[in-house]
Amino acid sequence: MNIEIITKPLELAVHGFSGTAINKDYAGTAFRLMDKMWQAVKSNSLENKGMNIWIYEDDHKVFAGVELNHIPQPGTGLEQKNLTLNKYAYYKHIGPYSLLKQVGLAMREEIKNKGFETTLPYIEIYGHWVEDETKLETELLMCLK
């Protein structure tokens, strides 16, 4: 696993919806939020970068959104989340989404072995969909203390 430790700040402005993962159903919550977000993006004809971004936060909060090409007019219903990551671990997973939990655990273990401690938020950026799930790309970003 080739994890990069990045100390150059990364700024994200993501538009979407937040919710609480009841019974720790993070994926189910994120999928529901993502579907709601895409409905709002499409119904308002908002130009976007097309990459789903899931942000996991304290207290079982999840945010599912997308980066927009322009700040939307009021009334879309979308929430805006601005994040600045000053120091984080980065790993690009290529393969099935079903392995993401396992990959995330391995990533945390390797980060710990390198002497770092993770903190929230944790971010997953999903690449463009391809039929061959062995070629799916997901960027994993874990904030470091």
DSSP file (Angstrom, degrees, kcal/mol; ACC not computed):
  #  RESIDUE AA STRUCTURE BP1 BP2  ACC     N-H-->O    O-->H-N    N-H-->O    O-->H-N    TCO  KAPPA ALPHA  PHI   PSI    X-CA   Y-CA   Z-CA
    1    1 A M              0   0    0      0, 0.0     2,-1.0     0, 0.0    90,-0.0   0.000 360.0 360.0 360.0 122.3    0.0    0.0    0.0
    2    2 A N        -     0   0    0     90,-0.1     2,-0.4     2,-0.0    90,-0.3  -0.771 360.0-179.5-102.1  90.9    1.6    3.3   -1.2
    3    3 A I        -     0   0    0     -2,-1.0     2,-0.4    88,-0.1    88,-0.2  -0.772  14.2-150.1 -94.0 130.6    0.2    6.0    1.2
    4    4 A E  E     -A   90   0A   0     86,-2.7    86,-2.8    -2,-0.4     2,-0.6  -0.829   4.5-146.4 -97.6 137.3    1.4    9.5    0.6
    5    5 A I  E     -A   89   0A   0     -2,-0.4     2,-0.5    84,-0.2    84,-0.2  -0.928  22.3-165.1-100.2 119.0    1.6   11.9    3.6
    6    6 A I  E     +A   88   0A   0     82,-3.3    82,-2.4    -2,-0.6    -2,-0.0  -0.907  24.4 173.5-114.6 129.7    0.7   15.4    2.2
    7    7 A T        +     0   0    0     -2,-0.5    -1,-0.1    80,-0.2    82,-0.0   0.335  52.8 102.3-114.2   2.9    1.4   18.6    4.1
    8    8 A K  S    S-     0   0    0     80,-0.1    77,-0.1     1,-0.1    80,-0.1  -0.792  84.8-106.3 -86.0 125.4    0.3   21.0    1.4
    9    9 A P        -     0   0    0      0, 0.0     2,-0.5     0, 0.0    77,-0.2  -0.184  30.4-156.5 -56.9 139.9   -3.2   22.3    2.2
   10   10 A L  E     -B   85   0A   0     75,-2.3    75,-2.9     2,-0.0     2,-0.5  -0.981   5.1-159.9-116.9 125.1   -6.1   21.0    0.2
   11   11 A E  E     -B   84   0A   0     -2,-0.5     2,-0.4    73,-0.2    73,-0.2  -0.919   8.8-175.0-109.5 130.4   -9.3   23.1    0.0
   12   12 A L  E     -B   83   0A   0     71,-2.7    71,-2.8    -2,-0.5     2,-0.5  -0.979  14.3-169.3-123.8 135.2  -12.6   21.6   -0.9
   13   13 A A  E     +B   82   0A   0     -2,-0.4    55,-0.4    69,-0.2     2,-0.4  -0.954  22.5 179.4-120.3 107.6  -15.9   23.3   -1.4
   14   14 A V  E     -B   81   0A   0     67,-3.1    67,-3.3    -2,-0.5     2,-0.4  -0.897  16.8-156.7-117.6 137.4  -18.5   20.6   -1.7
   15   15 A H  E     +BC  80  66A   0     51,-2.7    51,-2.1    -2,-0.4     2,-0.3  -0.943  46.9  83.1-113.6 133.6  -22.3   21.0   -2.2
   16   16 A G  E    S-BC  79  65A   0     63,-2.4    63,-3.1    -2,-0.4     2,-0.3  -0.872  71.0 -56.6 175.5-141.1  -24.7   18.3   -1.0
   17   17 A F  E     - C   0  64A   0     47,-2.1    47,-2.5    -2,-0.3     2,-0.3  -0.973  32.7-147.8-138.2 149.1  -26.5   17.1    2.0
   18   18 A S  E     + C   0  63A   0     -2,-0.3     2,-0.3    45,-0.2    45,-0.2  -0.804  22.6 157.2-114.8 158.2  -25.6   15.9    5.5
   19   19 A G  E     - C   0  62A   0     43,-2.3    43,-2.9    -2,-0.3     2,-0.5  -0.962  39.8 -96.1-163.5 175.7  -27.2   13.4    7.8
   20   20 A T  E     - C   0  61A   0     -2,-0.3     2,-1.4    41,-0.2    41,-0.2  -0.899  30.8-127.1-107.5 132.7  -26.6   11.1   10.7
   21   21 A A    >   -     0   0    0     39,-3.2     3,-1.6    -2,-0.5     5,-0.2  -0.642  28.8-150.8 -79.5  93.0  -25.7    7.4   10.2
   22   22 A I  G >  S+     0   0    0     -2,-1.4     3,-1.6     1,-0.3     7,-0.1  -0.449  80.7   4.3 -66.7 136.1  -28.3    5.7   12.3
   23   23 A N  G 3  S-     0   0    0      1,-0.3    -1,-0.3    -2,-0.1     3,-0.1   0.790 129.9 -71.2  54.9  29.8  -27.1    2.4   13.7
   24   24 A K  G <  S+     0   0    0     -3,-1.6     2,-1.8     1,-0.2     3,-0.3   0.776  86.4 154.1  60.0  29.8  -23.7    3.2   12.0
   25   25 A D    <>  +     0   0    0     -3,-1.6     4,-2.1     1,-0.2    -3,-0.2  -0.550   7.5 158.2 -85.6  72.3  -25.2    2.6    8.5
   26   26 A Y  H  >  +     0   0    0     -2,-1.8     4,-2.9     2,-0.2    -1,-0.2   0.926  68.6  45.8 -65.5 -47.8  -22.7    4.9    6.9
   27   27 A A  H  > S+     0   0    0     -3,-0.3     4,-2.8     2,-0.2     5,-0.2   0.936 114.2  47.7 -64.9 -46.4  -23.0    3.6    3.4
   28   28 A G  H  > S+     0   0    0      1,-0.2     4,-2.0     2,-0.2    -1,-0.2   0.908 114.7  46.8 -61.0 -42.0  -26.8    3.5    3.4
   29   29 A T  H  X S+     0   0    0     -4,-2.1     4,-2.4     2,-0.2    -2,-0.2   0.934 112.9  48.7 -64.7 -46.7  -27.0    7.0    4.7
   30   30 A A  H  X S+     0   0    0     -4,-2.9     4,-2.7     1,-0.2    -2,-0.2   0.891 110.0  51.9 -63.0 -40.0  -24.4    8.3    2.2
   31   31 A F  H  X S+     0   0    0     -4,-2.8     4,-2.5     2,-0.2    -1,-0.2   0.924 110.6  48.1 -62.5 -43.6  -26.2    6.6   -0.7
   32   32 A R  H  X S+     0   0    0     -4,-2.0     4,-2.1    -5,-0.2    -2,-0.2   0.926 114.8  45.6 -62.4 -44.2  -29.6    8.3    0.3
   33   33 A L  H  X S+     0   0    0     -4,-2.4     4,-2.5     1,-0.2    -2,-0.2   0.888 111.9  52.1 -65.2 -39.5  -27.9   11.7    0.7
   34   34 A M  H  X S+     0   0    0     -4,-2.7     4,-2.7     2,-0.2     5,-0.2   0.914 108.9  49.5 -64.1 -43.7  -26.0   11.2   -2.6
   35   35 A D  H  X S+     0   0    0     -4,-2.5     4,-1.9     1,-0.2    -1,-0.2   0.921 112.5  47.9 -61.1 -43.8  -29.3   10.4   -4.5
   36   36 A K  H  X S+     0   0    0     -4,-2.1     4,-1.9     2,-0.2    -2,-0.2   0.900 111.6  51.2 -62.7 -41.4  -30.9   13.5   -3.0
   37   37 A M  H  X S+     0   0    0     -4,-2.5     4,-2.7     1,-0.2    -2,-0.2   0.927 109.1  49.0 -62.7 -46.7  -27.9   15.6   -3.9
   38   38 A W  H  X S+     0   0    0     -4,-2.7     4,-2.7     1,-0.2     5,-0.3   0.860 108.3  54.7 -65.5 -34.1  -27.9   14.4   -7.6
   39   39 A Q  H  X S+     0   0    0     -4,-1.9     4,-2.6    -5,-0.2    -1,-0.2   0.935 112.1  43.9 -61.2 -44.8  -31.7   15.1   -7.8
   40   40 A A  H  X S+     0   0    0     -4,-1.9     4,-1.4     2,-0.2    -2,-0.2   0.904 114.2  49.6 -67.2 -41.4  -31.0   18.7   -6.7
   41   41 A V  H  <>S+     0   0    0     -4,-2.7     5,-2.5     2,-0.2    -2,-0.2   0.936 116.5  41.4 -63.1 -46.8  -28.0   19.1   -8.9
   42   42 A K  H ><5S+     0   0    0     -4,-2.7     3,-1.3     1,-0.2    -2,-0.2   0.910 112.8  52.0 -69.8 -42.5  -29.8   17.9  -12.0
   43   43 A S  H 3<5S+     0   0    0     -4,-2.6    -1,-0.2    -5,-0.3    -2,-0.2   0.757 115.8  42.6 -68.4 -21.9  -33.1   19.7  -11.4
   44   44 A N  T 3<5S-     0   0    0     -4,-1.4    -1,-0.3    -5,-0.2    -2,-0.2   0.307 107.9-126.9-101.6   6.6  -31.1   23.0  -11.0
   45   45 A S  T < 5 +     0   0    0     -3,-1.3     2,-0.5     1,-0.2    -3,-0.2   0.894  43.0 177.3  49.2  48.4  -28.9   22.2  -14.0
   46   46 A L      < -     0   0    0     -5,-2.5    -1,-0.2    -6,-0.1     2,-0.2  -0.729  28.1-130.5 -88.3 122.7  -25.8   22.8  -11.9
   47   47 A E        +     0   0    0     -2,-0.5    22,-2.5     2,-0.0    23,-0.6  -0.503  40.3 168.3 -69.6 137.6  -22.5   22.2  -13.7
   48   48 A N  B     -H   68   0B   0     20,-0.3    20,-0.2    -2,-0.2    -1,-0.0  -0.898  50.6-108.7-147.5 171.4  -20.2   20.0  -11.6
   49   49 A K        -     0   0    0     18,-2.5    19,-0.1    -2,-0.3     3,-0.1   0.524  50.2-130.2 -85.0  -6.6  -17.1   17.9  -11.6
   50   50 A G        +     0   0    0     17,-0.4     2,-0.5     1,-0.2    18,-0.1   0.567  64.4 124.7  75.9   9.8  -19.1   14.7  -11.5
   51   51 A M        -     0   0    0     16,-0.2    16,-0.5    77,-0.1     2,-0.3  -0.907  58.0-132.6-108.8 123.5  -17.2   13.1   -8.6
   52   52 A N  E     -D  126   0A   0     74,-0.6    74,-2.9    -2,-0.5     2,-0.5  -0.546  22.0-163.8 -70.7 133.4  -19.1   11.9   -5.6
   53   53 A I  E     -DE 125  65A   0     12,-2.8    12,-2.7    -2,-0.3     2,-0.5  -0.979   4.6-168.0-124.3 119.9  -17.5   13.0   -2.4
   54   54 A W  E     -DE 124  64A   0     70,-2.8    70,-2.6    -2,-0.5     2,-0.5  -0.926   4.1-166.1-109.0 129.2  -18.4   11.4    0.9
   55   55 A I  E     -DE 123  63A   0      8,-3.1     8,-2.3    -2,-0.5     2,-0.5  -0.967   4.6-158.0-120.1 122.7  -17.2   13.1    4.1
   56   56 A Y  E     +DE 122  62A   0     66,-3.1    66,-1.8    -2,-0.5     6,-0.2  -0.870  22.2 172.9-102.0 129.0  -17.4   11.2    7.4
   57   57 A E  E >>  - E   0  61A   0      4,-2.9     3,-0.6    -2,-0.5     4,-0.5  -0.641  35.6 -59.7-128.1-179.0  -17.4   13.5   10.5
   58   58 A D  G >4 S+     0   0    0      1,-0.2     3,-1.4    -2,-0.2    -1,-0.2  -0.123 112.2  29.2 -57.5 159.0  -17.8   13.4   14.3
   59   59 A D  G 34 S-     0   0    0      1,-0.3    -1,-0.2   -39,-0.1   -38,-0.1   0.795 132.1 -66.6  58.7  34.5  -21.0   12.0   15.9
   60   60 A H  G <4 S+     0   0    0     -3,-0.6   -39,-3.2     1,-0.2     2,-0.3   0.744  89.0 158.0  63.1  26.1  -21.7    9.6   13.0
   61   61 A K  E <<  -CE  20  57A   0     -3,-1.4    -4,-2.9    -4,-0.5     2,-0.4  -0.603  20.5-170.0 -82.9 142.5  -22.3   12.5   10.6
   62   62 A V  E     -CE  19  56A   0    -43,-2.9   -43,-2.3    -2,-0.3     2,-0.4  -0.990   7.3-165.1-131.7 140.3  -22.0   11.9    6.9
   63   63 A F  E     -CE  18  55A   0     -8,-2.3    -8,-3.1    -2,-0.4     2,-0.5  -0.997   2.5-168.5-126.0 128.1  -22.0   14.5    4.1
   64   64 A A  E     +CE  17  54A   0    -47,-2.5   -47,-2.1    -2,-0.4     2,-0.2  -0.974  30.6 128.3-117.4 123.9  -22.5   13.4    0.4
   65   65 A G  E     -CE  16  53A   0    -12,-2.7   -12,-2.8    -2,-0.5     2,-0.3  -0.830  42.8-125.8-155.3-168.8  -21.7   16.0   -2.2
   66   66 A V  E     -C   15   0A   0    -51,-2.1   -51,-2.7    -2,-0.2     2,-0.5  -0.978  31.0-106.7-148.5 151.6  -20.0   17.1   -5.3
   67   67 A E        -     0   0    0    -16,-0.5   -18,-2.5    -2,-0.3   -17,-0.4  -0.741  37.6-147.3 -81.9 129.9  -17.8   20.0   -6.3
   68   68 A L  B     -H   48   0B   0     -2,-0.5   -20,-0.3   -55,-0.4   -55,-0.1  -0.668  15.3-133.9 -96.1 153.4  -19.7   22.5   -8.5
   69   69 A N  S    S+     0   0    0    -22,-2.5     2,-0.3    -2,-0.3   -21,-0.1   0.759  92.6  20.5 -75.1 -24.7  -18.1   24.6  -11.3
   70   70 A H  S    S-     0   0    0    -23,-0.6    -1,-0.1    -3,-0.0    -2,-0.0  -0.976  92.4 -96.3-141.5 152.3  -19.9   27.7  -10.0
   71   71 A I        -     0   0    0     -2,-0.3     2,-0.0     1,-0.1    -2,-0.0  -0.554  52.1-122.2 -67.0 127.6  -21.5   28.8   -6.7
   72   72 A P        -     0   0    0      0, 0.0     3,-0.1     0, 0.0    -1,-0.1  -0.309  20.4-104.6 -75.0 156.6  -25.2   28.1   -7.0
   73   73 A Q    >   -     0   0    0      1,-0.1     3,-0.8     2,-0.1     0, 0.0  -0.398  50.7 -87.6 -67.9 153.5  -27.9   30.6   -6.7
   74   74 A P  T 3  S+     0   0    0      0, 0.0    -1,-0.1     0, 0.0     0, 0.0  -0.280 107.6  53.1 -59.7 151.3  -29.9   30.5   -3.4
   75   75 A G  T 3   +     0   0    0      3,-0.1    -2,-0.1    -3,-0.1     0, 0.0   0.414  68.1 108.1 104.4  -1.3  -32.9   28.1   -3.4
   76   76 A T  S <  S-     0   0    0     -3,-0.8     3,-0.1     2,-0.1   -33,-0.1   0.737  78.2-132.9 -77.1 -21.0  -31.2   24.9   -4.6
   77   77 A G        +     0   0    0      1,-0.3     2,-0.1   -37,-0.0    -1,-0.1   0.286  59.8 137.0  86.1 -10.6  -31.6   23.4   -1.1
   78   78 A L        -     0   0    0    -38,-0.1    -1,-0.3   -61,-0.1     2,-0.3  -0.439  49.4-136.4 -73.2 141.5  -28.0   22.2   -1.2
   79   79 A E  E     -B   16   0A   0    -63,-3.1   -63,-2.4    -2,-0.1     2,-0.5  -0.678  15.2-137.5 -88.2 150.2  -25.8   22.7    1.8
   80   80 A Q  E     -B   15   0A   0     -2,-0.3     2,-0.5   -65,-0.2   -65,-0.2  -0.943  15.9-169.7-111.7 133.0  -22.2   23.9    1.3
   81   81 A K  E     -B   14   0A   0    -67,-3.3   -67,-3.1    -2,-0.5     2,-0.5  -0.984   2.3-166.1-122.3 121.8  -19.3   22.3    3.2
   82   82 A N  E     +B   13   0A   0     -2,-0.5     2,-0.4   -69,-0.2   -69,-0.2  -0.929  12.4 179.2-107.7 127.2  -15.9   24.0    3.0
   83   83 A L  E     -B   12   0A   0    -71,-2.8   -71,-2.7    -2,-0.5     2,-0.4  -0.962  18.1-165.8-127.7 144.0  -12.9   22.0    4.2
   84   84 A T  E     -B   11   0A   0     -2,-0.4     2,-0.7   -73,-0.2   -73,-0.2  -0.978   8.2-163.6-125.8 118.9   -9.2   22.7    4.5
   85   85 A L  E     +B   10   0A   0    -75,-2.9   -75,-2.3    -2,-0.4     3,-0.2  -0.903   9.9 178.1-101.0 115.6   -7.0   19.7    5.1
   86   86 A N  S    S+     0   0    0     -2,-0.7     2,-0.4     1,-0.3    -1,-0.2   0.827  73.8  13.2 -86.5 -34.1   -3.6   20.8    6.3
   87   87 A K  S    S+     0   0    0     57,-0.2    57,-2.6   -77,-0.1    -1,-0.3  -0.964  79.9 149.6-146.3 123.7   -2.0   17.4    6.8
   88   88 A Y  E     -AF   6 143A   0    -82,-2.4   -82,-3.3    -2,-0.4     2,-0.4  -0.986  42.2-116.1-153.8 159.8   -3.5   14.2    5.5
   89   89 A A  E     -AF   5 142A   0     53,-3.1    53,-2.3    -2,-0.3     2,-0.4  -0.819  32.0-160.4 -98.1 140.5   -2.7   10.7    4.3
   90   90 A Y  E     +AF   4 141A   0    -86,-2.8   -86,-2.7    -2,-0.4     2,-0.3  -0.972  16.3 166.5-127.6 135.3   -3.7    9.9    0.7
   91   91 A Y  E     - F   0 140A   0     49,-2.0    49,-3.2    -2,-0.4     2,-0.7  -0.981  24.1-146.0-145.7 135.1   -4.3    6.6   -1.0
   92   92 A K  E     - F   0 139A   0     -2,-0.3     2,-0.5   -90,-0.3    47,-0.2  -0.904  16.4-157.3-103.5 114.9   -5.9    5.8   -4.4
   93   93 A H  E     - F   0 138A   0     45,-3.1    45,-2.5    -2,-0.7     2,-0.6  -0.776   5.2-166.9 -89.8 129.1   -7.7    2.5   -4.3
   94   94 A I  E     + F   0 137A   0     -2,-0.5    43,-0.2    43,-0.2    41,-0.1  -0.964  53.1  49.5-117.2 114.1   -8.2    0.9   -7.7
   95   95 A G  S    S-     0   0    0     41,-2.6    39,-0.2    -2,-0.6    40,-0.1  -0.940  92.5 -13.1 150.1-172.1  -10.8   -1.9   -7.5
   96   96 A P    >   -     0   0    0      0, 0.0     3,-1.5     0, 0.0     4,-0.2  -0.208  48.4-132.0 -62.3 144.0  -14.2   -2.8   -6.2
   97   97 A Y  G >  S+     0   0    0      1,-0.3     3,-2.1     2,-0.2     4,-0.4   0.792 103.2  74.1 -61.1 -28.1  -16.1   -0.5   -3.8
   98   98 A S  G 3  S+     0   0    0      1,-0.3     4,-0.3     2,-0.1    -1,-0.3   0.685  93.2  54.1 -62.7 -16.3  -16.8   -3.6   -1.7
   99   99 A L  G <> S+     0   0    0     -3,-1.5     4,-2.8     1,-0.2    -1,-0.3   0.464  79.7  96.1 -93.9  -2.3  -13.2   -3.6   -0.6
  100  100 A L  H <> S+     0   0    0     -3,-2.1     4,-2.9     1,-0.2     5,-0.2   0.876  81.6  50.9 -61.2 -39.9  -13.2    0.0    0.7
  101  101 A K  H  > S+     0   0    0     -4,-0.4     4,-2.1    -3,-0.2    -1,-0.2   0.947 114.2  44.7 -61.5 -46.5  -13.8   -0.8    4.3
  102  102 A Q  H  > S+     0   0    0     -4,-0.3     4,-2.2     2,-0.2    -2,-0.2   0.902 114.3  49.3 -63.1 -42.6  -11.0   -3.4    4.3
  103  103 A V  H  X S+     0   0    0     -4,-2.8     4,-2.5     1,-0.2    -2,-0.2   0.901 109.4  52.6 -64.6 -41.7   -8.7   -0.9    2.5
  104  104 A G  H  X S+     0   0    0     -4,-2.9     4,-2.4    -5,-0.2    -1,-0.2   0.897 109.4  48.7 -61.4 -41.3   -9.5    1.9    4.9
  105  105 A L  H  X S+     0   0    0     -4,-2.1     4,-2.1     2,-0.2    -1,-0.2   0.915 112.5  47.9 -64.4 -43.0   -8.7   -0.4    7.9
  106  106 A A  H  X S+     0   0    0     -4,-2.2     4,-2.4     1,-0.2    -2,-0.2   0.881 110.7  52.4 -64.4 -38.0   -5.3   -1.3    6.3
  107  107 A M  H  X S+     0   0    0     -4,-2.5     4,-2.5     2,-0.2    -2,-0.2   0.928 108.7  49.3 -63.6 -45.5   -4.6    2.3    5.5
  108  108 A R  H  X S+     0   0    0     -4,-2.4     4,-2.4     1,-0.2    -2,-0.2   0.902 111.0  50.7 -60.2 -41.3   -5.2    3.3    9.2
  109  109 A E  H  X S+     0   0    0     -4,-2.1     4,-2.4     2,-0.2    -1,-0.2   0.923 111.3  46.9 -63.9 -44.2   -2.9    0.5   10.3
  110  110 A E  H  X S+     0   0    0     -4,-2.4     4,-1.4     2,-0.2    -2,-0.2   0.895 111.1  51.9 -66.1 -38.5   -0.1    1.6    8.0
  111  111 A I  H  <>S+     0   0    0     -4,-2.5     5,-2.2     2,-0.2     3,-0.3   0.925 110.6  48.8 -61.4 -44.0   -0.6    5.2    9.0
  112  112 A K  H ><5S+     0   0    0     -4,-2.4     3,-1.8     1,-0.2    -2,-0.2   0.914 108.5  53.4 -61.3 -43.6   -0.3    4.2   12.7
  113  113 A N  H 3<5S+     0   0    0     -4,-2.4    -1,-0.2     1,-0.3    -2,-0.2   0.763 104.1  56.5 -64.0 -24.9    2.8    2.1   11.9
  114  114 A K  T 3<5S-     0   0    0     -4,-1.4    -1,-0.3    -3,-0.3    -2,-0.2   0.469 124.9-104.7 -84.6  -2.1    4.4    5.3   10.3
  115  115 A G  T < 5S+     0   0    0     -3,-1.8     2,-0.3     1,-0.3    -3,-0.2   0.644  79.5 124.2  91.6  15.7    3.9    7.1   13.6
  116  116 A F      < -     0   0    0     -5,-2.2     2,-0.4    -6,-0.2    -1,-0.3  -0.728  49.3-143.0-107.7 159.0    0.8    9.2   12.7
  117  117 A E        -     0   0    0     -2,-0.3    28,-2.8    -5,-0.0     2,-0.2  -0.980  16.8-138.2-120.9 132.9   -2.6    9.5   14.3
  118  118 A T  E     + G   0 144A   0     -2,-0.4     2,-0.3    26,-0.2    26,-0.2  -0.479  21.0 178.6 -87.5 159.5   -5.7   10.0   12.2
  119  119 A T  E     - G   0 143A   0     24,-2.1    24,-0.6     2,-0.2    -2,-0.0  -0.943  30.9 -53.1-148.0 165.9   -8.6   12.3   13.0
  120  120 A L  E    S+     0   0A   0     -2,-0.3     2,-0.1    22,-0.1   -63,-0.1  -0.570  89.9  67.4 -84.8 154.0  -11.9   13.2   11.3
  121  121 A P  E     -     0   0A   0      0, 0.0    22,-1.3     0, 0.0     2,-0.4   0.423  59.7-172.9 -81.3 158.5  -13.0   14.1    8.8
  122  122 A Y  E     -DG  56 142A   0    -66,-1.8   -66,-3.1    20,-0.2     2,-0.4  -0.961  11.4-158.1-114.0 135.9  -12.3   11.1    6.6
  123  123 A I  E     -DG  55 141A   0     18,-2.7    18,-2.7    -2,-0.4     2,-0.5  -0.947  16.2-168.1-127.2 136.9  -13.0   11.6    2.9
  124  124 A E  E     -DG  54 140A   0    -70,-2.6   -70,-2.8    -2,-0.4     2,-0.6  -0.992   6.9-166.7-119.3 125.9  -13.8    9.3    0.0
  125  125 A I  E     -DG  53 139A   0     14,-2.7    14,-2.9    -2,-0.5     2,-0.5  -0.954  13.5-148.8-115.1 115.1  -13.7   10.7   -3.5
  126  126 A Y  E     -DG  52 138A   0    -74,-2.9   -74,-0.6    -2,-0.6    12,-0.2  -0.707   9.6-139.3 -90.4 125.8  -15.3    8.4   -6.1
  127  127 A G        -     0   0    0     10,-3.3   -75,-0.2    -2,-0.5     3,-0.1  -0.105  44.7 -62.0 -71.1 176.3  -13.9    8.4   -9.6
  128  128 A H        -     0   0    0      1,-0.1     9,-0.3   -77,-0.1    -1,-0.2  -0.333  65.4 -98.3 -63.8 141.9  -16.1    8.2  -12.7
  129  129 A W        +     0   0    0     -3,-0.1     2,-0.3     7,-0.1    -1,-0.1  -0.313  41.4 179.9 -64.9 137.5  -18.0    5.0  -13.0
  130  130 A V        -     0   0    0     -3,-0.1     5,-0.1     1,-0.1     6,-0.1  -0.983  33.4-128.0-133.8 147.6  -16.7    2.1  -15.2
  131  131 A E  S    S+     0   0    0     -2,-0.3     2,-1.1     1,-0.1    -1,-0.1   0.879  95.7  76.0 -62.0 -39.3  -18.4   -1.2  -15.8
  132  132 A D    >   -     0   0    0      1,-0.2     3,-2.5     3,-0.1     4,-0.2  -0.629  69.6-162.9 -77.8 101.6  -15.2   -3.2  -14.9
  133  133 A E  G >  S+     0   0    0     -2,-1.1     3,-0.9     1,-0.3    -1,-0.2   0.658  84.0  70.4 -65.8 -13.8  -15.2   -2.9  -11.1
  134  134 A T  G 3  S+     0   0    0      1,-0.2    -1,-0.3   -39,-0.2    -2,-0.1   0.619 101.5  48.5 -72.8 -10.4  -11.5   -3.9  -11.0
  135  135 A K  G <  S+     0   0    0     -3,-2.5    -1,-0.2    -5,-0.1    -2,-0.2   0.329  80.0 124.1-110.5   4.9  -10.8   -0.4  -12.6
  136  136 A L    <   -     0   0    0     -3,-0.9   -41,-2.6    -4,-0.2     2,-0.5  -0.445  50.0-148.3 -66.2 138.1  -12.9    1.7  -10.3
  137  137 A E  E     +F   94   0A   0     -9,-0.3   -10,-3.3   -43,-0.2     2,-0.4  -0.936  20.1 174.0-115.3 131.1  -10.9    4.5   -8.6
  138  138 A T  E     -FG  93 126A   0    -45,-2.5   -45,-3.1    -2,-0.5     2,-0.5  -0.988  20.0-146.8-135.5 124.6  -11.5    5.9   -5.2
  139  139 A E  E     -FG  92 125A   0    -14,-2.9   -14,-2.7    -2,-0.4     2,-0.5  -0.792  13.1-158.4 -91.5 129.9   -9.3    8.4   -3.5
  140  140 A L  E     -FG  91 124A   0    -49,-3.2   -49,-2.0    -2,-0.5     2,-0.5  -0.933   8.4-173.7-111.4 126.9   -9.1    8.0    0.3
  141  141 A L  E     -FG  90 123A   0    -18,-2.7   -18,-2.7    -2,-0.5     2,-0.5  -0.976   1.6-174.0-124.8 119.7   -8.0   11.0    2.4
  142  142 A M  E     -FG  89 122A   0    -53,-2.3   -53,-3.1    -2,-0.5   -20,-0.2  -0.959  23.3-130.0-116.1 120.4   -7.5   10.7    6.2
  143  143 A C  E     -FG  88 119A   0    -22,-1.3   -24,-2.1   -24,-0.6     2,-0.4  -0.370  22.6-146.2 -66.1 144.4   -6.7   13.8    8.2
  144  144 A L  E       G   0 118A   0    -57,-2.6   -26,-0.2   -26,-0.2   -57,-0.2  -0.890 360.0 360.0-115.5 144.8   -3.7   13.6   10.4
  145  145 A K              0   0    0    -28,-2.8   -27,-0.1    -2,-0.4    -1,-0.1   0.466 360.0 360.0 -76.8 360.0   -3.2   15.2   13.8
